[in-house]
Amino acid sequence: MMFLILADEGLNGNIVRKLREAGFAVNWILEVEPGMDDEKIIELARNQQSILITEDIDFGEWVFAHQIRGHIIIFLRYGKESYSQVLKYLIELLKELEDSPMKEENEFIAINRNKVRRRRI
């Protein structure tokens, strides 16, 4: 299953580049419409049926507080020393989602240097 990734404006540009190099279709808010507010980004992700990747914890809090459905949001949390491990987990997860016959669309996924944690919204 091919899907579109929507990268939040603040997402590390190296991650965007690595995802594109790995063959993923990525729209980056920084290139599309810098300064777009979080609610519009969430709406855009839903309308495009894209997976939203962010480093901004506010997305998770907002989505859970408002019980927003129809999304997969991936939150990345890493330091300089764990960047490559988090990137590895992210690419593995995206390949798994790409290969799965049915994509879960109500999920918040947090990736840090130690694990991938998946929660239904």
PyMOL commands that set and color helices and strands:
alter all, ss='L'
color gray80, all
select helices_A, chain A and resi 13-21+29-32+38-48+58-66+80-99
alter helices_A, ss='H'
color red, helices_A
select strands_A, chain A and resi 4-7+25-28+51-54+71-76+106-111+116-120
alter strands_A, ss='S'
color yellow, strands_A
deselect
rebuild
show_as cartoon
